[in-house]
Amino acid sequence: MATQGPIHDPETPVDPMIDPRTGEYAVIAPGHNFRSVTQKIAGIVLTPNTPLAWWGGLFLAGTIALGVVIAVTWLVLKGVGIWGVTIPGAWGFAIINFVWWIGIGHAGTLISAILLLFKQGWRNSINRFAEAMTIFAVCCAGMFPLLHIGRPWLGYWLLPYPNSMNVWPQFRSPLAWDVFAVSTYATISVVFWYMGMIPDFGTLRDRAKAPIAKYFYGLLSWGWRGSTRHWIRYESASLLLAGLSTPLVLSVHTTISFDFAVAAMAGWHTTIFPPYFVAGAVYSGFAMVLTLAIPIRKFYHLEDLVTLRHLDNMSKVMLATGSIVAYGYGMEVFMSWYSASHWEFFMMWNRMFGPMGWAYWVLILTNIAIPQATLWWRKCRVSVWWLFILSFIINIGMWFERFVIVVTSLYRDYLPSSWGTYRATKWDYMLFIGTWGFFTTLFLIFARLAPMIPMSEIRMMLPQTKVRPGGQTADRVVEEAL
């Protein structure tokens, strides 16, 4: 039986990364086998020679992270008065940064859980460090509500624990809701992340030559032997955790949006916030995945595993979620007019043309105008340098979105006599920039000690694992087809 030939022009040079049948970029570069995948990924972790660039990055990130230690120490000694929070602007950088960091962590859960349930194979190359990004972002986000309450050493009062004084959290407060939502999110994310690495820890244990490495990865692998029983339990647990994690993508940032939506404040009291916040979280989360994936694939020469197909698909997700965010912005403007409320209309007019109107237009430019004007074009979606720059632009825009929501809704409230302004102090900036260093430090340590790409899942995607009718492997079929 004759096989169909390639659909491309025979005289046109063939890009090996493009499937000649579909015209799409390949998820994995051709030429890999089980051994090459294992050697490439495990070699990053087991190499005895740590690159000097890694040490330089760790030193720089650790130095920046010292800003967190200094700012938090001074905050505990002096109180939240060192921040720029005032009345009526009682929320400032702390809440802005909290919502922003939580949003960044959403892409990891989406890639790990929802794309797993939908059997999207392209997730396998990026899900591991996206999950790590989620955990480290939650670590950065969790400190801000504790610091914002003024007495972080009494943060355990937010937990419903048995105590002799019968002091219980105020369950009608969104702050208490945040505690339950974020702690559940962090717990499931850590379990999902660690469980996915167990087969790879078993591989590292078997390949490690240093006794301490064998012992360390042996402990982490929990006696993994790769038996049929182990794989059945592993896959069942993965699907179960994916099912538990999927509602978290929607519930966590919906709960965060309730911090604003349940308040009787113009600019906050709106039902568009839950879906609008969830879409914005996924939007910023995928932008951060690109910020991490592009340098990683270049520095560790992983272009054949994290291919242009991954960048293109992530760009499409950002295009979709960015469109939802743009719709949310439009509905905010429309409802401020349609509500016929003097307070809502003034809030939106002041947000756009008031003393801090510049922040709103920076938000529109970086969050909507630039991404929506470029992500529709395939050349931009597969341009590595442009996507790297765009990922920073989008995260800047998402930070300004939270800034606009928090500050411009508060600093001019119902009483003109109490109007004020908001100016962040050096301690606000030091704490925020320090969390960047803290996040990067954790990520660099993870990249050095754990496999950033799941070896077991990548091996399952190789053509050698696919069997066609008649017992032919995919390699044989491809040879005949070409």
C-alpha positions as CSV (number, residue, x, y, z in Angstrom):
1,M,0.0,0.0,0.0
2,A,1.5,3.3,-1.1
3,T,2.1,5.9,1.6
4,Q,1.4,9.6,1.2
5,G,4.4,11.7,0.4
6,P,5.4,15.0,2.1
7,I,3.2,17.9,1.5
8,H,6.0,20.5,1.3
9,D,7.7,21.6,-1.9
10,P,10.6,19.2,-2.6
11,E,12.8,22.1,-3.7
12,T,12.2,24.1,-0.4
13,P,14.7,23.5,2.4
14,V,13.0,21.4,5.1
15,D,13.1,22.6,8.7
16,P,13.6,19.5,10.9
17,M,11.6,21.1,13.6
18,I,8.5,21.4,11.4
19,D,6.2,18.5,10.9
20,P,5.9,18.1,7.1
21,R,2.3,16.8,7.4
22,T,0.8,19.5,9.6
23,G,3.2,22.4,9.2
24,E,3.4,22.8,13.0
25,Y,6.6,23.0,15.0
26,A,7.5,19.7,16.7
27,V,7.0,19.3,20.4
28,I,10.4,17.4,20.6
29,A,13.2,17.7,18.1
30,P,13.8,14.5,16.1
31,G,16.7,12.2,16.8
32,H,16.1,11.7,20.5
33,N,15.9,8.3,22.2
34,F,15.4,7.1,25.7
35,R,19.1,7.4,26.6
36,S,19.7,10.8,25.1
37,V,16.7,12.3,26.9
38,T,17.8,10.9,30.2
39,Q,21.4,12.0,29.7
40,K,20.5,15.5,28.7
41,I,18.2,16.2,31.6
42,A,20.0,14.3,34.3
43,G,23.3,15.7,33.3
44,I,22.3,19.2,34.3
45,V,21.7,18.0,37.8
46,L,24.4,15.4,38.2
47,T,27.3,17.3,36.7
48,P,30.1,17.9,39.2
49,N,31.0,21.2,37.5
50,T,28.5,23.9,38.4
51,P,28.6,26.7,35.7
52,L,30.1,29.9,36.9
53,A,27.2,31.8,35.4
54,W,24.9,29.9,37.9
55,W,27.1,31.0,40.8
56,G,27.0,34.5,39.5
57,G,23.2,34.5,39.2
58,L,22.8,33.0,42.7
59,F,25.1,35.6,44.2
60,L,23.2,38.5,42.5
61,A,19.8,37.0,43.4
62,G,20.8,36.4,47.0
63,T,22.1,39.9,47.3
64,I,18.8,41.3,46.1
65,A,17.0,39.0,48.4
66,L,18.7,40.6,51.4
67,G,16.4,43.5,50.8
68,V,13.6,41.3,52.1
69,V,15.5,40.6,55.3
70,I,16.4,44.3,55.9
71,A,12.9,45.6,55.1
72,V,11.1,43.0,57.2
73,T,13.5,43.6,60.1
74,W,12.9,47.3,60.0
75,L,9.2,46.8,59.6
76,V,9.0,44.6,62.7
77,L,11.0,47.2,64.7
78,K,9.1,50.3,63.5
79,G,5.7,49.1,62.3
80,V,3.8,49.6,59.0
81,G,4.2,53.3,59.3
82,I,7.4,53.0,57.3
83,W,5.3,52.1,54.3
84,G,3.4,54.6,52.2
85,V,0.0,53.5,53.5
86,T,-2.2,56.3,54.8
87,I,-5.9,57.1,55.2
88,P,-7.8,56.8,53.0
89,G,-5.2,54.8,51.1
90,A,-4.8,52.1,53.7
91,W,-3.9,49.5,51.2
92,G,-0.7,49.9,49.3
93,F,2.2,47.8,47.9
94,A,1.6,44.9,50.3
95,I,-1.8,44.0,48.9
96,I,-0.8,44.9,45.3
97,N,2.2,42.6,45.5
98,F,0.2,39.9,47.2
99,V,-2.4,39.7,44.4
100,W,0.4,40.0,41.8
101,W,2.5,37.2,43.1
102,I,-0.5,34.9,43.6
103,G,-1.5,35.6,40.0
104,I,1.9,34.6,38.7
105,G,1.6,31.2,40.4
106,H,-1.6,30.3,38.5
107,A,0.1,29.1,35.3
108,G,1.8,26.3,37.1
109,T,-1.5,24.8,38.3
110,L,-3.1,25.3,34.9
111,I,-0.3,23.6,33.0
112,S,0.0,20.8,35.6
113,A,-3.7,20.0,36.2
114,I,-6.0,21.2,33.5
115,L,-3.7,20.5,30.5
116,L,-3.0,17.0,32.0
117,L,-6.7,16.3,32.1
118,F,-7.1,17.5,28.5
119,K,-4.1,15.3,27.5
120,Q,-2.1,18.1,26.1
121,G,1.3,16.5,25.5
122,W,3.1,19.8,24.9
123,R,2.8,20.6,28.6
124,N,5.4,18.0,29.5
125,S,8.4,20.1,28.8
126,I,7.4,23.0,30.8
127,N,5.1,21.7,33.6
128,R,8.0,21.0,36.1
129,F,9.5,24.4,36.4
130,A,6.0,26.0,36.0
131,E,5.0,24.1,39.2
132,A,8.2,25.2,40.9
133,M,7.4,28.8,39.9
134,T,3.9,28.4,41.5
135,I,5.4,27.3,44.8
136,F,8.0,30.0,44.9
137,A,5.5,32.7,43.9
138,V,3.2,31.6,46.7
139,C,6.1,31.9,49.2
140,C,6.6,35.5,48.1
141,A,2.9,36.3,48.2
142,G,2.3,34.7,51.6
143,M,4.5,37.1,53.5
144,F,2.6,40.2,52.4
145,P,-0.8,39.7,54.2
146,L,1.1,38.6,57.4
147,L,3.2,41.8,57.3
148,H,0.2,44.0,56.4
149,I,-1.7,43.0,59.6
150,G,1.0,44.9,61.6
151,R,1.8,42.1,64.0
152,P,3.0,39.2,61.9
153,W,4.0,37.2,65.0
154,L,0.3,36.9,65.7
155,G,-0.6,35.6,62.3
156,Y,-1.7,32.3,63.7
157,W,-4.8,34.0,65.1
158,L,-6.2,33.7,61.5
159,L,-6.2,29.9,61.9
160,P,-9.2,28.2,63.6
161,Y,-7.2,26.2,66.1
162,P,-8.6,25.1,69.6
163,N,-7.7,27.6,72.3
164,S,-8.7,28.3,75.8
165,M,-9.7,31.9,75.1
166,N,-12.3,30.9,72.5
167,V,-10.8,33.5,70.1
168,W,-11.8,32.5,66.5
169,P,-11.2,34.2,63.1
170,Q,-13.8,36.5,61.7
171,F,-15.1,34.2,58.9
172,R,-16.9,37.1,57.3
173,S,-13.6,38.7,56.5
174,P,-11.9,38.1,53.1
175,L,-8.6,38.0,54.9
176,A,-9.7,34.7,56.6
177,W,-10.9,33.4,53.2
178,D,-7.5,34.2,51.8
179,V,-5.8,32.1,54.5
180,F,-7.8,29.0,53.6
181,A,-7.6,29.5,49.8
182,V,-3.8,30.2,49.7
183,S,-2.9,27.5,52.2
184,T,-4.9,24.9,50.3
185,Y,-3.4,26.1,47.0
186,A,0.1,25.9,48.4
187,T,-0.4,22.4,49.9
188,I,-1.9,20.8,46.7
189,S,0.8,22.5,44.5
190,V,3.7,21.2,46.7
191,V,2.2,17.6,46.7
192,F,1.6,17.6,43.0
193,W,5.1,19.0,42.3
194,Y,6.9,16.6,44.5
195,M,5.0,13.5,43.5
196,G,5.7,14.2,39.8
197,M,9.4,14.2,40.5
198,I,9.5,10.8,42.3
199,P,10.2,8.8,39.1
200,D,13.0,11.2,38.1
201,F,14.5,11.1,41.6
202,G,14.7,7.3,41.2
203,T,16.6,7.8,37.9
204,L,19.0,10.3,39.5
205,R,19.5,7.9,42.4
206,D,20.5,5.1,40.0
207,R,22.8,7.4,37.8
208,A,24.5,9.3,40.6
209,K,28.1,8.5,41.3
210,A,28.7,10.5,44.5
211,P,27.5,8.6,47.6
212,I,25.8,11.7,49.1
213,A,23.9,12.2,45.9
214,K,22.8,8.6,45.9
215,Y,21.6,8.8,49.5
216,F,19.9,12.2,49.0
217,Y,18.0,11.2,45.8
218,G,17.3,7.7,47.3
219,L,15.5,9.3,50.2
220,L,13.5,11.6,47.9
221,S,12.5,8.7,45.5
222,W,10.7,6.8,48.3
223,G,11.9,3.4,47.0
224,W,10.8,4.0,43.5
225,R,11.6,1.0,41.3
226,G,9.6,1.7,38.2
227,S,7.5,-1.4,38.5
228,T,4.0,-1.8,37.0
229,R,2.4,-1.4,40.4
230,H,4.4,1.8,41.0
231,W,3.4,3.3,37.6
232,I,-0.3,2.4,38.1
233,R,-0.4,4.1,41.5
234,Y,1.6,7.1,40.2
235,E,-0.7,7.7,37.3
236,S,-3.8,7.3,39.4
237,A,-2.5,9.7,42.0
238,S,-1.6,12.2,39.2
239,L,-5.1,12.2,37.9
240,L,-6.6,12.5,41.3
241,L,-4.4,15.5,42.2
242,A,-5.1,17.0,38.8
243,G,-8.8,16.7,39.6
244,L,-8.3,18.4,43.0
245,S,-6.1,21.1,41.6
246,T,-8.4,22.1,38.7
247,P,-11.0,23.9,40.9
248,L,-8.2,25.7,42.6
249,V,-7.3,27.6,39.4
250,L,-10.8,29.1,39.5
251,S,-11.4,29.3,43.3
252,V,-8.1,30.8,44.6
253,H,-8.0,34.0,42.5
254,T,-11.8,34.2,42.8
255,T,-11.4,34.3,46.5
256,I,-8.6,36.9,46.1
257,S,-11.0,39.0,44.0
258,F,-13.5,38.9,46.9
259,D,-11.1,41.1,48.9
260,F,-12.3,43.8,46.7
261,A,-15.7,42.7,45.3
262,V,-17.4,42.3,48.7
263,A,-16.5,45.9,49.8
264,A,-19.0,48.7,49.3
265,M,-16.4,50.8,47.4
266,A,-16.8,52.4,44.0
267,G,-14.4,50.5,41.6
268,W,-14.4,47.3,43.7
269,H,-18.0,46.3,44.2
270,T,-18.6,44.6,40.9
271,T,-19.4,41.0,39.8
272,I,-16.9,41.1,36.9
273,F,-14.0,40.7,39.3
274,P,-13.9,36.9,39.8
275,P,-13.6,35.8,36.1
276,Y,-11.6,39.0,35.3
277,F,-9.1,38.2,38.1
278,V,-8.8,34.5,37.1
279,A,-8.1,35.4,33.5
280,G,-5.6,38.0,34.5
281,A,-3.8,35.6,36.8
282,V,-3.4,33.0,34.0
283,Y,-2.3,35.8,31.7
284,S,0.5,37.0,34.1
285,G,1.4,33.4,35.0
286,F,2.1,32.3,31.5
287,A,4.1,35.5,30.9
288,M,6.3,34.5,33.9
289,V,6.6,31.0,32.5
290,L,8.0,32.6,29.3
291,T,10.3,34.8,31.3
292,L,11.8,31.6,32.9
293,A,11.6,29.2,30.0
294,I,13.4,31.3,27.4
295,P,16.6,31.9,29.4
296,I,16.6,28.2,30.6
297,R,16.3,26.8,27.1
298,K,19.2,29.0,26.0
299,F,21.5,28.6,29.0
300,Y,21.1,24.8,29.2
301,H,20.8,24.2,25.5
302,L,17.3,22.8,25.8
303,E,15.9,24.2,22.5
304,D,15.2,20.6,21.3
305,L,13.0,19.9,24.3
306,V,11.4,23.3,25.0
307,T,10.7,24.1,21.3
308,L,9.0,26.9,19.4
309,R,5.8,24.8,19.6
310,H,5.7,25.5,23.4
311,L,6.3,29.2,23.0
312,D,3.7,29.4,20.3
313,N,1.1,27.6,22.4
314,M,1.8,29.6,25.5
315,S,1.5,32.8,23.4
316,K,-2.0,31.6,22.2
317,V,-3.1,31.1,25.8
318,M,-1.9,34.6,26.6
319,L,-3.7,35.9,23.6
320,A,-7.0,34.3,24.8
321,T,-6.7,35.3,28.4
322,G,-5.5,38.8,27.5
323,S,-8.7,39.2,25.4
324,I,-10.8,38.3,28.4
325,V,-8.9,40.8,30.5
326,A,-9.5,43.5,27.8
327,Y,-13.2,42.6,27.9
328,G,-13.1,43.1,31.7
329,Y,-11.5,46.6,31.3
330,G,-14.2,47.5,28.8
331,M,-17.0,46.3,31.1
332,E,-15.6,48.3,34.0
333,V,-15.9,51.5,31.9
334,F,-19.3,50.6,30.5
335,M,-20.8,49.7,33.9
336,S,-19.5,52.9,35.5
337,W,-21.6,54.7,33.0
338,Y,-24.6,52.3,32.8
339,S,-24.9,52.2,36.6
340,A,-26.0,55.9,36.7
341,S,-24.1,56.1,40.0
342,H,-22.3,59.4,40.5
343,W,-19.6,57.6,42.6
344,E,-18.9,54.9,40.1
345,F,-18.7,57.5,37.2
346,F,-16.4,59.8,39.2
347,M,-14.2,56.9,40.2
348,M,-13.6,55.8,36.6
349,W,-13.1,59.4,35.4
350,N,-10.6,60.0,38.1
351,R,-8.9,56.6,37.4
352,M,-8.5,57.6,33.8
353,F,-7.9,61.4,34.0
354,G,-7.1,62.2,37.6
355,P,-3.7,62.8,39.2
356,M,-2.8,59.1,38.8
357,G,-4.3,58.7,35.4
358,W,-0.9,58.0,34.0
359,A,-0.9,54.6,35.7
360,Y,-4.2,53.6,34.0
361,W,-2.8,54.4,30.5
362,V,0.5,52.5,31.3
363,L,-1.8,49.6,32.2
364,I,-3.7,49.8,28.9
365,L,-0.5,50.1,26.8
366,T,1.4,47.3,28.4
367,N,-1.5,44.9,29.1
368,I,-3.7,45.3,26.1
369,A,-2.3,47.5,23.3
370,I,1.1,46.0,22.8
371,P,0.3,42.3,23.4
372,Q,-3.0,42.3,21.4
373,A,-1.3,44.1,18.5
374,T,1.5,41.5,18.3
375,L,0.3,38.1,19.5
376,W,-2.1,37.7,16.6
377,W,0.9,37.3,14.3
378,R,2.6,33.9,14.1
379,K,6.0,35.5,13.5
380,C,5.7,37.3,16.8
381,R,4.5,34.2,18.7
382,V,7.6,32.3,17.7
383,S,10.1,35.1,18.0
384,V,12.1,34.2,21.1
385,W,13.5,37.7,21.8
386,W,10.2,39.4,21.3
387,L,8.4,37.0,23.6
388,F,11.0,37.5,26.2
389,I,10.6,41.2,26.1
390,L,6.8,40.9,25.9
391,S,6.7,38.7,29.0
392,F,8.2,41.5,31.0
393,I,5.8,44.0,29.4
394,I,2.8,42.0,30.4
395,N,3.9,41.4,34.0
396,I,4.6,45.1,34.3
397,G,1.1,45.8,33.0
398,M,-0.5,43.2,35.4
399,W,1.3,44.9,38.3
400,F,0.0,48.2,37.3
401,E,-3.5,46.7,37.0
402,R,-3.4,45.8,40.7
403,F,-1.9,49.2,41.5
404,V,-4.8,50.9,39.7
405,I,-7.4,48.8,41.3
406,V,-6.1,49.3,44.8
407,V,-4.8,52.9,44.8
408,T,-7.1,54.8,42.5
409,S,-10.2,53.3,44.2
410,L,-9.0,54.4,47.7
411,Y,-7.2,57.7,47.6
412,R,-10.3,59.7,46.6
413,D,-13.3,58.2,48.4
414,Y,-16.7,59.5,49.3
415,L,-15.6,62.5,51.4
416,P,-13.5,65.2,49.5
417,S,-12.3,66.4,52.9
418,S,-10.5,63.1,53.4
419,W,-8.9,62.9,50.0
420,G,-5.2,62.1,50.0
421,T,-2.6,60.5,47.8
422,Y,-0.3,57.5,47.8
423,R,3.4,57.6,47.6
424,A,5.4,54.4,48.1
425,T,8.5,54.7,50.3
426,K,11.9,53.2,49.8
427,W,10.9,50.3,52.2
428,D,8.0,49.5,49.9
429,Y,10.3,49.2,46.9
430,M,13.0,47.4,48.9
431,L,10.6,44.7,50.0
432,F,9.1,44.3,46.5
433,I,12.4,44.1,44.7
434,G,13.7,41.8,47.4
435,T,11.0,39.3,46.7
436,W,12.2,39.2,43.1
437,G,15.6,38.2,44.4
438,F,14.1,35.7,46.8
439,F,12.0,34.1,44.0
440,T,15.1,33.9,41.7
441,T,17.3,32.4,44.4
442,L,14.8,29.6,45.1
443,F,14.4,28.9,41.4
444,L,18.2,28.7,40.8
445,I,18.6,26.3,43.6
446,F,15.8,24.2,42.2
447,A,17.3,24.2,38.7
448,R,20.6,22.9,40.1
449,L,19.3,20.2,42.4
450,A,16.2,18.8,40.7
451,P,15.3,17.9,37.1
452,M,13.6,21.0,35.5
453,I,12.0,18.8,32.8
454,P,10.3,15.5,33.7
455,M,12.4,12.7,32.1
456,S,9.7,10.1,32.5
457,E,7.0,12.2,30.7
458,I,9.3,13.2,27.9
459,R,10.3,9.6,27.2
460,M,6.7,8.7,26.9
461,M,6.4,11.2,24.0
462,L,9.2,9.8,21.9
463,P,8.2,8.1,18.6
464,Q,9.7,4.9,19.9
465,T,6.8,4.5,22.3
466,K,4.2,4.7,19.6
467,V,3.2,1.4,17.9
468,R,1.2,1.5,14.6
469,P,-1.0,-1.2,13.1
470,G,1.0,-4.2,12.0
471,G,3.6,-3.7,14.7
472,Q,5.5,-0.9,13.0
473,T,7.0,1.7,15.2
474,A,6.5,5.4,14.5
475,D,10.1,5.7,13.3
476,R,9.5,3.2,10.6
477,V,6.3,4.8,9.5
478,V,8.0,8.2,9.3
479,E,10.9,6.8,7.2
480,E,8.5,5.4,4.7
481,A,6.4,8.5,4.7
482,L,9.4,10.7,3.9
